[in-house]
Structure formats: structure tokens, C-alpha cells
Amino acid sequence: MGIVLGPNQYGKAENRVVRVYRDQPRHVVRDLNVSTALRGDFGDAHTTGDQAHILPTDTQKNTAFAFAKKHGVDEIEDYALVLGRHFLEVPVVTAAQIEVDEYAWERIDVAGQGHDHAFVRKGQELRTTLVIVESGAGEPRATVTSGVKDLVLLKTTGSEFRGFYIDEYTTLQPTDDRIMATSLTARWRYAHLEVEWTKAYDSIRSLVLERFATVYSLALQQTLYEIGRAVLTAHTEVMEMTLVAPNKHHFAVDLSPYGLDNPGEVFIAADRPYGLIQATVLRDDEGQQGSDG
């Protein structure tokens, strides 16, 4: 039985690229975490150590910084597309994957006005994009999958969990009123590149929040499906949406030893272990294509 090299890629991970626009008195900050990865015929590098076709990961890092100046980062999707298309010019590279997370900053409020050049980090959520550019006949093909991660959500009621399967090891009690909380990661794949990226992102994020808040939840799974369904209904440019949601459990504390009632008012937030719910919502034709492929 022979031994061969399987799929492989290489790149530079987590380049912390901060771009400051300071051509006006009111500065703008774009704070990125950029990871690059190249695919192609790099067999010799693995099997013989020949690096003739290897673009150093250090060069990839340098390019990420240079392109932040040369092309700007007004939209992380456009920045990633330009970077990926550039790497396709390297001999034997057949695909480039560019992943960008963006950390949001907001202006510090001074006397009711946002300061021109002083900022505070906005929460812990990250705007993300994953761009893959591939060579082929004619123009390179590109796919864009954008999203948000570490979007921490909580609702204090409007959620239940009951009617589940019970076996001899089940101790969980059903409930018709519980806290539901998660740190959501959501990614959505666009059908094409003719998209106003920030406008689409803002609209989709608003839909995620609105559906989380207003759907009466029989389970976190149901909430995720309703979020995905709402996004695909409202945004025809989105082909599929994947949601990953750790269930951040909150358990009511027994206060009876202290002579106190606890009608759903005092909880312990348990960080682990946690349920992890994952789902992809997609259009019918996408599902058929996936099963045929």
C-alpha cells in the first residue's frame, strides 16, 4: 500500500492589522485579525523539502499590512477579495483563503459628543468574513461567507424546554419558563459579489437580534432555525446560514435553606459543561445540489 501526500495548505495566521484613517481631524480605526492560506501543488515542499514554489508566510504577512495601506479596509470583504486575488498570481497557487475578523471600536463620549480620536472597544462580538478565491477558466472564482461571532445574547423569559426523551440517566426537569442565553456564531454565504457588504451585515445582524428576542422558543434549535429562515427570506443574496450556539445554562439557586423563595429571580451561571447546538439553514436548491454533489 503506497503512502501519498493528501490535501494541504499553508499560510500566516492571525496577523493583527490596525488601519487608522487620519487624513481628517476625525480619525477612523479599523482593527482586523487576518489569516491567509494558500492551496496548490506544494508536494515537493513536503516530500523533498524543495521550497521553490513556496511564498513564505512572512511575505503573506507583509502583504496583508501593505494592502491595508494600498487598498484600504473600508469593507473587510473587499479587502479580503483583493488580497486573495493577489495571491493567485503566485505560480502553482490554485486557491487562496482569506479570513478576517474585525474588532469594533466606538468613540468615547465627551460632553455628549463622540471624540475625534479616542475610542473604546465595543463589546466582544466580531464581524467576520471568509473569502476563497480559486483559479479556473477565465476569471478567478470567489466565494464570500460573512458573519458574526461571540454575539452574546440572553432573554429572561419566553423560552421553555420540555417533552424531551427520558431514559434511566435523565435527571433534568422540564421547564416552561427559563433563561436562554448563548454566545452565537453565525455565518452566511453569499450567492454573488454584487453586495453592499456593510448594509447587508447590519440588516442581517438586526434580524438575528429581532428573532432571538421575539420568537417564543420551545428549544434553542427552534430559535436558530427561525433566525436562519428569517435571514434567507429577507436576503435573496444569501444562499445558506450556519449557526453555532453554546447553551449558556442558568440554573435557579435553591434559597430555601435561608428561608427565602426564589421564583425565577436568582440564578447561577454555569460556564461548563454546556450544550452546543449547531444548524445550517439553506435554500431547497442548495440542498439538492449538495446531495447531488
C-alpha positions in Angstrom: 0.0 0.0 0.0 1.5 3.3 -1.1 1.7 6.4 1.0 0.9 9.8 -0.6 0.5 13.4 0.4 -3.1 14.4 0.9 -4.8 17.8 0.9 -2.6 20.6 2.3 -2.4 24.3 2.6 -0.2 26.8 4.4 -0.3 30.5 5.4 0.1 33.1 8.1 -2.5 33.1 10.9 -3.8 36.0 13.0 -2.0 39.0 11.6 -3.2 41.9 13.8 -3.7 44.6 11.2 -4.8 48.0 12.5 -5.6 50.7 9.9 -6.0 54.3 11.1 -7.6 56.8 8.7 -6.2 60.1 9.8 -6.5 62.3 6.7 -9.3 64.3 8.5 -9.3 65.6 12.1 -11.9 62.9 12.9 -10.0 59.7 12.7 -11.4 56.2 11.8 -10.0 52.9 13.2 -10.3 49.5 11.5 -8.9 46.7 13.7 -8.5 43.4 12.0 -7.3 39.9 12.6 -6.2 38.5 9.2 -5.3 34.9 8.4 -4.1 33.8 4.9 -3.8 30.3 3.5 -2.6 29.1 0.1 -3.5 25.9 -1.8 -1.8 24.4 -4.8 0.9 22.0 -5.9 3.2 22.2 -2.9 4.1 18.5 -3.0 7.8 19.0 -3.4 8.0 21.2 -0.3 6.6 18.3 1.8 8.2 15.3 0.1 11.7 16.6 -0.8 11.9 19.9 1.1 12.1 21.9 -2.2 10.8 25.4 -1.4 10.9 26.8 -5.0 7.2 27.3 -5.2 6.6 28.4 -1.6 5.7 32.0 -1.0 6.9 32.5 2.6 4.3 33.0 5.3 6.3 36.1 6.3 5.6 37.5 2.8 1.9 36.8 3.2 2.0 38.7 6.5 3.8 41.7 4.8 1.3 41.7 2.0 -1.6 41.9 4.4 -0.2 45.0 6.0 0.8 46.6 2.7 -2.6 46.1 1.2 -4.2 47.7 4.3 -2.4 50.9 3.1 -2.5 50.4 -0.6 -6.2 49.3 -1.0 -7.6 50.3 2.4 -10.1 48.3 4.5 -13.3 50.2 4.0 -15.0 46.8 3.7 -13.4 43.6 5.1 -15.0 41.6 2.2 -13.4 43.8 -0.5 -10.0 43.8 1.4 -10.1 40.0 1.5 -11.1 39.7 -2.1 -8.2 41.9 -3.3 -5.7 40.0 -1.1 -6.9 36.6 -2.3 -6.8 37.6 -6.0 -3.2 38.9 -5.5 -2.1 35.6 -4.1 -3.5 33.7 -7.1 -0.7 35.4 -9.1 1.9 33.3 -7.3 2.9 30.3 -9.5 1.2 27.0 -8.7 -1.2 28.6 -6.3 -4.7 27.4 -7.2 -6.7 28.9 -4.4 -6.3 31.5 -1.6 -8.3 31.5 1.6 -8.5 34.8 3.5 -10.2 35.0 6.8 -10.8 38.4 8.5 -12.2 39.1 12.0 -13.0 42.8 12.8 -12.9 44.2 16.3 -15.4 47.1 16.6 -14.4 50.4 18.3 -16.8 53.2 19.2 -15.9 56.8 20.0 -15.6 57.8 23.6 -18.4 60.2 24.6 -17.2 63.6 25.8 -19.9 66.1 26.8 -22.4 64.3 24.6 -20.2 64.2 21.5 -18.1 61.3 20.1 -14.4 62.2 20.5 -12.4 62.6 17.2 -9.6 60.3 18.1 -10.4 58.4 21.4 -12.2 55.1 21.3 -13.4 52.3 23.5 -13.8 48.6 22.4 -17.4 47.8 21.6 -18.4 44.6 23.4 -16.7 41.3 22.4 -18.5 40.4 19.2 -16.5 40.2 16.0 -17.6 40.8 12.4 -16.1 38.2 10.2 -15.6 37.2 6.6 -14.1 34.1 4.9 -13.2 34.6 1.3 -11.9 31.8 -1.0 -10.6 32.8 -4.4 -9.9 30.0 -6.9 -8.2 29.9 -10.3 -10.1 28.4 -13.3 -11.0 29.0 -16.8 -11.4 32.8 -17.3 -11.6 35.0 -14.3 -10.9 33.6 -10.8 -13.9 32.4 -8.9 -14.6 33.8 -5.5 -17.0 32.9 -2.7 -17.7 35.2 0.3 -19.0 33.9 3.6 -19.5 36.6 6.2 -20.8 36.6 9.7 -20.6 37.5 13.4 -19.1 35.5 16.3 -19.2 35.9 20.1 -22.5 37.7 19.9 -23.7 37.2 23.5 -27.4 37.1 23.8 -29.8 36.5 26.8 -33.6 36.5 27.3 -35.0 36.2 30.8 -38.3 34.5 29.7 -40.1 33.4 26.5 -38.2 30.1 26.5 -39.1 26.6 27.6 -37.7 23.1 27.3 -39.9 20.1 27.9 -41.3 17.0 26.3 -37.8 15.6 25.7 -36.8 11.9 25.6 -36.1 10.4 29.1 -34.1 7.4 30.0 -32.7 6.0 33.2 -29.9 8.6 33.4 -32.1 11.6 32.8 -32.3 14.0 35.8 -33.1 17.3 34.0 -36.5 18.6 35.0 -38.8 20.0 32.3 -39.4 23.8 32.4 -41.9 26.1 30.8 -40.0 29.3 31.8 -36.3 29.6 31.7 -33.4 31.9 30.9 -32.0 31.3 27.4 -28.5 32.6 26.8 -25.8 31.9 24.2 -22.7 33.3 22.6 -23.7 33.0 19.0 -21.6 32.4 15.9 -23.4 32.9 12.6 -22.0 32.7 9.1 -23.9 33.3 5.9 -22.7 32.5 2.3 -23.5 35.0 -0.4 -24.6 33.9 -3.9 -22.6 36.6 -5.7 -20.3 39.5 -5.1 -22.7 42.3 -6.0 -23.5 43.1 -2.4 -23.3 46.2 -0.2 -21.4 44.4 2.5 -21.9 46.6 5.5 -25.6 47.3 4.7 -26.2 43.6 4.4 -24.3 42.8 7.6 -26.2 45.4 9.6 -29.5 44.2 8.3 -28.8 40.5 9.0 -27.4 41.3 12.5 -30.6 43.2 13.3 -32.7 40.3 12.1 -30.7 37.9 14.3 -31.4 40.1 17.3 -35.0 40.6 16.5 -35.8 36.9 16.0 -33.9 35.9 19.1 -35.9 38.4 21.1 -39.4 37.8 19.7 -39.6 34.0 18.9 -41.2 32.1 21.7 -38.6 29.4 22.0 -39.5 25.8 22.5 -35.8 24.9 22.2 -32.6 26.7 21.2 -32.7 24.5 18.0 -36.1 26.1 17.0 -34.7 29.6 17.7 -31.7 29.0 15.4 -33.9 27.7 12.6 -36.3 30.7 12.9 -33.3 33.1 12.7 -31.9 31.4 9.6 -35.3 31.3 8.0 -35.9 35.0 8.6 -32.5 35.9 7.1 -32.9 33.8 4.0 -36.4 35.1 3.4 -35.3 38.8 3.7 -32.0 38.5 1.9 -32.2 36.7 -1.5 -28.4 37.2 -1.9 -27.8 34.8 1.0 -27.7 31.1 0.0 -27.2 29.5 3.4 -26.7 30.4 7.0 -24.8 28.3 9.6 -25.4 29.0 13.3 -23.4 27.7 16.3 -24.8 28.3 19.7 -23.4 27.1 23.0 -26.3 27.0 25.5 -25.1 29.1 28.4 -27.1 27.4 31.2 -28.6 29.4 34.1 -29.8 27.3 37.0 -32.1 28.7 39.7 -30.4 28.7 43.1 -32.2 26.8 45.9 -32.6 29.6 48.6 -34.9 27.5 50.8 -32.1 26.8 53.4 -32.1 30.5 54.1 -35.9 30.7 54.4 -36.2 32.5 51.0 -38.3 31.9 48.0 -36.8 32.1 44.5 -39.5 32.5 41.9 -37.0 32.7 39.0 -35.0 35.6 40.3 -31.6 34.3 41.4 -29.5 32.0 39.2 -26.1 30.6 38.9 -24.4 31.0 35.5 -22.7 27.7 34.7 -19.9 28.1 32.2 -19.3 24.3 31.6 -20.2 21.8 30.5 -22.7 23.3 28.1 -25.0 22.1 25.3 -23.7 23.0 21.8 -26.4 23.5 19.2 -25.4 23.8 15.5 -27.6 24.1 12.4 -27.4 25.2 8.8 -30.5 26.7 7.1 -30.3 26.7 3.3 -32.4 27.0 0.2 -34.0 23.9 -1.3 -32.0 24.1 -4.5 -28.8 24.3 -2.4 -29.7 21.2 -0.5 -30.4 19.3 -3.8 -27.1 20.5 -5.3 -25.3 19.4 -2.1 -26.8 15.9 -2.2 -26.1 15.5 -5.9 -22.5 16.6 -5.4 
